[in-house]
Amino acid sequence: MPATPRTTARRALRRGLAAASALPLLIGALASCGYGSQAEASDDGRAGAASGSGAALSAREVRIGYFPNLTHATALVGLQEGLIAKELGGTKLRAQVFNAGPSEIEALNGGSLDIGFIGPSPAVNGYVKSKGRNLRIVSGSASGGVKLVVNPDRIKTLDDVKGKRIATPQKGNTQDVAFLNWISEKGWKVDPESGKGDVSVVRADTKVTPDAFRQGSIDGAWVPEPTASQLVSDGGSVLLDESELWPDRKFVITNVVVSQKFLKEHPDVVEAVLRGTVRTNEWINADPDRARASANAALKAETGRELDAKIIDPAWKSILVTDDPLAGTLRAQAEDAVAAKLIEQPELAGIYDLTLLNKVLRESGRPEVSDAGLGAK
């Protein structure tokens, strides 16, 4: 596959970084999702329903899915503060928490979910498997928040990663693809199916990764927040922030997707939700400390516990909420998955429909965002 300008730039940067410097799989309900992965049971716990005031829009209810983690900060804060429900008038918002991307995509494709916050890998996977018929990406949500955290007694430089045991959340998920691509650009070999090779890639639920790290079963992990900051609090050291490998230090980690059927039948509802997410991101960026507290309160309500300051403070700083879906980076991530032999070359034309988002942005006096040539016709 020919190198893209982004790939060339990122490889050059990685080479500069490199110059400067037989474990059983841990199985569980996977906390994130990937290319070609099978569906895991979702939490399917209802986070509750809310509605604003006034008349209902064209749908009496909209069902929105998301994960209880910081890379879904727009959903956490927007629902916690009622910023999304307010834009819906009398249309009821029913929020549903998921723990795995494949199950969220299945719910969207099966008609039990209308809109979802989800990572780039499952969005691509869901779109390709449905032959482009079941979903559209209608907005961005977050960038960044992924780090390679290691045991500093065992790994001191990037070259020391060779021969070590490094965890990723799931085979073929967004972080797994990124790590496999990084390994390849180092010139090392790893079988993408088994994870065996010059580096042992251990696919492990992020819920158990901290215990495995503390017990010494793994030497490090390429993981999203807040797991990365949890590992640091347990004595780990950040060896690499993935944002360092991307132009402008930005790459998509969470998108907003919608069922094509719901988008066609209820564009006014989708527009209202997007107005709510745009308002939410403005609110977060205007007062990040208050927003962090709001997100933590939402996590406590949904999981039964809040994050310690030593974990949430650094994690929050590494995540950028953004309406821009950073479409060029999704294309690049898909290319990396192809290069890692995890998927066939996908046809992504039509995966985006940013019409309603750009309308909301224009009305807010803000510039439109690009679909990188992958928009619906």
Secondary structure, DSSP 8 states (H G I E B T S, - for coil): ----HHHHHHHHHHHHHHHH-------SS-SS-BTT--------EEEEEE--SS---SSSEEEEEE-SSGGGHHHHHHHHTTHHHHHTTTSEEEEEE-S-HHHHHHHHHHTS-SEEEE-HHHHHHHHHHTTT-SEEEEEEEEEE-EEEEE-TTT--SGGGGTTSEEEESSTTBHHHHHHHHHHHHTT--B-TTT--BSSEEEE--TTTHHHHHHHTS-SEEEEETTHHHHHHHTT-EEEEEGGGGSGGG--EEEEEEEEHHHHHH-HHHHHHHHHHHHHHHHHHHH-HHHHHHHHHHHHHHHHS----HHHHHHHHHTEEE-S---HHHHHHHHHHHHHTTSS-----TT-B--HHHHHHHHHTT------TT-B--
